[in-house]
Amino acid sequence: MEVPSGIIADKWGRKKLIIVSAFLGCCEFLILIYAREFIHFSLVVFLAGVGRAAGSGAENALLYDSLFSDGSEDSFEKCLGFLMLWISQRQFWLH
């Protein structure tokens, strides 16, 4: 879902895709509050996957476009790696 969400972010706009991702996150929470059966939990996992892919694709598109406007799009993978490292370290220290 990562590549299609990047393409959708280019066509629809990154902001709309990030809003869709946030909306799906709200739907997940709402379903979890009232979940009683296996299908409810399965739906939450599905929505979580789609929402995370949508948000991630939009974030990657935003990073690439930012680097492209600066003329340093060749360093996309390096910057993405540093970003993922920073996020994982932040999550580690918050727990």
C-alpha positions as CSV (number, residue, x, y, z in Angstrom):
1,M,0.0,0.0,0.0
2,E,3.0,2.3,0.3
3,V,3.5,3.0,-3.4
4,P,-0.1,3.5,-4.2
5,S,-0.6,5.9,-1.3
6,G,2.3,8.0,-2.5
7,I,0.8,8.2,-6.0
8,I,-2.6,9.1,-4.4
9,A,-0.9,11.8,-2.3
10,D,0.5,13.2,-5.6
11,K,-2.9,13.2,-7.2
12,W,-5.2,14.2,-4.4
13,G,-2.8,16.1,-2.2
14,R,-0.8,15.2,0.9
15,K,-3.1,17.1,3.2
16,K,-6.2,15.2,2.2
17,L,-4.4,11.9,2.6
18,I,-3.1,12.8,6.1
19,I,-6.7,13.8,7.0
20,V,-7.9,10.4,5.7
21,S,-5.3,8.7,7.8
22,A,-6.4,10.6,10.9
23,F,-10.0,9.9,10.2
24,L,-9.3,6.2,9.9
25,G,-7.5,6.4,13.3
26,C,-10.6,7.9,14.9
27,C,-12.7,5.1,13.3
28,E,-10.4,2.5,14.7
29,F,-10.7,3.9,18.2
30,L,-14.5,4.1,17.9
31,I,-14.8,0.5,16.7
32,L,-12.5,-0.6,19.5
33,I,-14.7,0.9,22.2
34,Y,-17.6,-1.2,21.1
35,A,-15.8,-4.3,19.8
36,R,-17.2,-7.6,21.0
37,E,-16.5,-10.0,18.2
38,F,-13.5,-11.1,16.2
39,I,-14.7,-9.3,13.0
40,H,-14.6,-6.0,14.8
41,F,-10.9,-6.5,15.8
42,S,-10.1,-7.7,12.3
43,L,-11.7,-4.5,10.9
44,V,-9.6,-2.4,13.3
45,V,-6.4,-4.1,12.1
46,F,-7.4,-3.5,8.5
47,L,-8.2,0.1,9.1
48,A,-4.9,0.6,11.0
49,G,-2.9,-0.9,8.1
50,V,-4.7,1.3,5.5
51,G,-4.5,4.4,7.6
52,R,-0.8,3.9,8.4
53,A,0.0,3.3,4.7
54,A,-1.9,6.4,3.7
55,G,-0.2,8.6,6.3
56,S,3.2,7.2,5.5
57,G,2.8,7.6,1.8
58,A,1.8,11.2,2.2
59,E,4.7,11.8,4.6
60,N,7.2,10.3,2.2
61,A,5.8,12.3,-0.6
62,L,6.2,15.5,1.5
63,L,9.8,14.6,2.3
64,Y,10.7,13.9,-1.3
65,D,9.0,17.1,-2.5
66,S,10.8,19.1,0.1
67,L,14.1,17.6,-0.9
68,F,13.3,18.1,-4.6
69,S,12.6,21.8,-4.1
70,D,16.0,22.1,-2.4
71,G,17.7,20.2,-5.2
72,S,18.9,17.4,-3.0
73,E,16.4,14.6,-3.9
74,D,19.3,12.2,-4.2
75,S,19.6,12.1,-0.4
76,F,16.0,10.9,0.1
77,E,16.8,7.5,1.4
78,K,19.4,8.9,3.8
79,C,17.0,11.5,5.2
80,L,14.2,8.9,5.4
81,G,16.6,6.7,7.4
82,F,17.5,9.5,9.8
83,L,13.9,10.3,10.2
84,M,12.9,6.7,11.0
85,L,15.9,6.5,13.4
86,W,14.8,9.7,15.2
87,I,11.2,8.5,15.5
88,S,12.2,5.1,16.8
89,Q,14.5,6.6,19.4
90,R,11.8,9.1,20.5
91,Q,9.3,6.2,20.9
92,F,11.9,4.2,22.9
93,W,12.6,7.0,25.3
94,L,8.9,7.9,25.8
95,H,8.2,4.3,27.0
